Amino acid sequence: MIYRQAGFLTADYRTERRWVPHAVDRWALTAFLAFAALAVPVIGNDYLFGAILLPFLALSLAAIGLNILTGYAGQLSLGTTAFMAVGAYAAYNLNLRIPGLPLLASIVLAGIIAALFGILFGLPSLRLKGFYLAVSTLAAQFFVEWALNKIGWFSNNNSSGVITAPPMAILGIAVDSPARKYLLSLGIVAVLTLVAIRLTRSQTGRNWIAIRDREVAAASLGVPVFRVKLVAFAISSFYCGIAGVLWAFTYLGTVEPDGFNLSRSFEVLFIIILGGLGSIRGCFLGAAVMVVFPLLLSRFANAFFATALDPGIQEDIENILFGSLIVLFLVKQPLGLVRLWDQFKRRLETWPLSE
């Protein structure tokens, strides 16, 4: 068999809850991470890191955070970048106001602050559902944008509101090149992705899925609905907060409100729709499409029209194509790209007996 023996069944919960249940998948994941950590920094260039890999990693982590809340727990949110902004500005102020604070400690503390902020806006989930809950999270987006623009303390009273990200260093090693920023982002995203996989396979993840599928039935079976929802909001916001730090510190190089606007929230939502709701792998597939597609469109336009498109026209074309793609996936493949990948793997599992 190309992939593994035909069919794969688990006989106990211990096997099912493993980080990566299948042996071939574990070897493939190990080889991929080794290639990403050892080979890519050597063969990659600044354009690959700055234009593709850094935004891909940051958006993937933000998508994991939103997928935990929406895809697994069933709580629709439209304020993802509000929690990303809280994390970015928290990390900036922690570095500014606590001299000598290690970089990783400031990133973790920024995630915790974002988690507390997420719990605050998760409190309405006790009585609000669906569209009404989405509106309440949208209020978080507007509130954060207003606070960052009106309260000068967050930006150290900078008149422009655009502040340069602080210099980064780990154990005395400066993280000042695109390759080093990529390695930092890769390490953080890899660790948090494995933690997310473990969470979704644990009892907490099962409680999220139970509430998503049938909240009343979950409550009747003894699942503490409100507490489980708040945990989902906290963990989701923690992930989004750290994604905001990576987005501002490693990718943009600046901390500014415009980097966390409402369109970015919809961008992260589109990622999990394209990749697949309730799937960690889908977050990476959707983020890859979201990052690479505009670059391919720009290259195609330059080759086809023999001139560069106006940025405004290119953005309009991107919005039209992305909107059409999302409608197509919602109608034809609501489970996203990860469903197509699973179908491909299933054919390999049963080859050559599959039709």
N, C-alpha and C positions, 0 to 999 in steps of 0.2 A: 504494500500500500504506500502511496505517496505521503499521506499525511499521518495516519495512525491506523490502528485496527478498526474495522468497521464497527461503528457504534461505541459509545462510552457511557457507562452507567456507574453511579455512585451507590454504595451499599450502606453508608453511614454519614451522619452529619459532619463528622470530623473531616472526612475526605472532601465533602462538598464545600466546606467553609475554608479550605486552603486558599492561600493568596492567589495562586494560579493552579487550578486543579489538574490540568493536563500536562504530562511530562514534555511533550513536544512544544507546547506553548511556553513552558518555563525555559527551555533551552533557547527558543527563538527570542524570548524577551531578554534573556541574559546576553545573547549575542548582539541584539539590537542596542542595548544600553552600553555594552562595551564599545561598539562601533561609534555610538554617539559621543561617548566620553573620551575615547582615546584617538579615534581616527578623524572625526569631524574637526576638532580644534586644529589639527595639523594641515588638513587639505582645504579647509574652508577659508574664505576671504571676508573682508569687512562687510561687503555688500550682503553676503549670505547671512552673516550674523545679524547685522543691523536691520535689514529689510525683511527677512523671512523668519529666522529661527527665534529671535528674541520676542517679536510680537506673537509668534505662534505659541511659544511656551506660556507667555502671560495670559493670552486669551484662552488657552486650553485649561489653565488652572482656574480662571474665572468661570469657564463653562462647567467644570467639575463642581464648583460651589453652587452654581445655579441648578445644575442637574440633581444634586442632592436634595435641594429644596423643592423643585418643580417635578423632576422626572421620577424621583423615588418617594418623596413625601406628599406630592400632589398639591403643593401650595404655590400658586402662580405668583411670580414676582416680576415687576418691571423696574425695580430700583437697584439693579445689580451694581452699576457704576457708582451709586451713592456709597455703597459699602467699600468699593475699591478706593474711592476718594478718601474715605475715613482712614483706611489703612495707610495710604500714601502720606497724607498730611500728619497722621499720628507718628509714623516712622521719622518724618522730617523733623517734627518738633521734639521727639525723643532724642534724636541725634544732636539737635541744637541746644537743648536745655539741660541735658544730662551728659556732661563731658566724660569721655572715656567709656561710654556704653558700647559694648561689642555690637557689631553689625547684626549678627544673627539674633542676639537678644532683642534688639530694637525691632527686627522684623517679626519675631514671635509676639512681642508686646503689642505691636501694631495690629496683628491679627486678633489678639485678645480684645483690644479696644473695639475693633470692628465687630467682633462677636457680641460684645455687650450692647453696642448700638443696634445690632440685628435683633437681639432679644427685645429691646425696647419697641421696635416696630413690628415684632412678631406677636406682641400681646393682643392686638386686635384679631388675630387668627382664632381666638376662642369663640368669637361670635360672627366673624366674617369669612366668607368662602368665595372661591371663584373670582368673578369679575370685581366684586367689592373688595376682596383682599388685594387684588392687583392694583386697584386704585389707591389703597392705603400705602402700598409700597412705592407707588409713583409719587405720593406725597413726600416720602423720604428723599427721593431724587431732587425734587424742587427745594425742599428744606435745606439739604446739604449744599446745593449750588448757591442758594441765597446766603447761607452762613459763611461760606468760603469767600464770597465776593464782598460781603458787608462787614465782616469781623476781621480786622487787620491782624489780630494776634496769631491767627492760623498761618499767615504768610509772613510773619515777623515784620508786620507793618510795611511791607513792600508796596510801593505805590502802583506798580503795574500788575501785581497779583501773580506774576510769573517768576518763580524762584528756581535757581539751579539746584539740582539734586546734590546732596553732600557727597564728598569723596568717600569711597567704600574701601574697606580693608578687612581681611580675615587673618588673624594670627600674624599681623605685621605684613602680610602680602597684599599689596594694593590691587584692587579690582578696577583697573583703569583702562583695559583694552576690551574690544568687542569679544574676543575669544574668552577672556576671563569672566566677563559678564555672562556670556553664554553658559560657561561651566557652572557658575553660581546659580543661574536660573534652572539649568538642567538638574542639578542636585536637589534643589528645593522642590521642583515639580515632581521628580521621580519619587522622592520620599513621601510627599503628600498624596501622590496618586496611589501608592501602595497602601497607605493608611485608609484612603477612601475606599479602595477595593475591599479591604478587611472590614471596614464599617458596614458596607452594604451587604456583606455576607454574614454579619453578626445578628444577634437578636435585635439590636437597634435598627438595623436595616430592614429586618422582617417587620418590625413595628411600623416603619415608614411605609412600606408597601401595603400593609394591611389598612392603614389609614387612607392611603391613596385610592385603593380599590373599593373599600366599603367601610367608611368611618363608623357608622352605627354598629355594624357587626364587630368591628375591632373593639369598640368601647364595651360591647356586651360580653366580649371574651376577656375583659380585664386589662386591655391596653390603656395606659394612662394617656389619653389623646392629647390633652393640652400640654403636658410635659414633653411628650415626644415631638410635638410641633415646635415647641420652643427650642429643643435640642437641635432640630433640623435647621431652624433659623440661625442659631448660634454657630453651628458648624459651617453652614453655607456662608455666612458672613465672615467667618474666620478665613476660609479659603479665598473669598473675594477680596478681603483686606490684604492678604499677602500677595494676591495677583496684582492689586493696585500698586503695591510697593515695587514689584518687578516691572510693571508697566511704566512707572514714573522714573525709577532709579536706573534701570538697566536699558530700557528701550528709548523713552523720550529724552531722558537726561534732565528733565524739568518737572516741577510739580506745579500744576496749574489747573484751575477749574475746567477750562475748555477741553482738557484731556479726559475728562470724566463726564461728558454731557449725556443727554438722554439717548442720542443716536447710538452711543456705545452700549447702552443697556439693551437696545433692540438688536444690536450686532451679536451680543452674547446669546440672546434668546434665539436668534436665527441659527447660531452654531449648534445648539442642542437640538433644534428641530431638524436640521439637515443631518447631523450626526446620528441622532436617535435618543429619544427621551428614555431615561432610566438605564443608561449605558455609559460607563466610564470611557470605554474605547471610543464611543461615538463622539465624545468631546474633542478628541484629538483629530478624528476624521473631519468633523465639521470645522474645526479651527484651521486645518490645512486648506480646506476649500476657501474659507473666508480670507485667508492671507494670500494664497497663491493665485486665486482667480483674478483679482484686480491687476496683478503683475502680468499675467498672461494676456489679459484684455489689452493692457497698454502696449505690450510687445506686438500683439496682433494688429492693433490700430496703426502702429508705426510702420509695420511691414505692408499693410494693405493700402493705407492712404499715403504712404511715403512722407508723412509728416506727423508731428505730435498732435494729439487731440487737445482741445482746450480742456483744462482741468474740470471746469463746471460741466461740460458736455460729457466727459468721461464718467464723472460721478453720477450723472443722470442715467447713463447707459448701465452702469453697475447696479443702480437701484432697481431699474426695470428688469434686468436679467436675474438679480437675486430674488426679487418679488415673484417672478415667473417660476423660478426654480423652487421656491418654498411652496407655492401653490401646487406645483407638480408633485412634490414629495408628499404633501399633506393628502393629496387625492390618490396617488398611485402607490406610494410607499411611506405610510405614516410612521413606520418604525425607523426610518432613516437609513443612512449609509451602512450602519452596523448590521442591519438586516440583510443587505446584499452581501456583505462579507461573510455572515454566518451561513447563508445559502451556499456560497462558494466553498466554505470549509466542509459543509455537510456533503457536498458532492465528492470532495477529496476523501472524506471518511469512508465512503461506500464504493469508491472507484475500484475496479472497473465494473462493478455490478450496478451502479447508478445509471439511469437512463440519460 
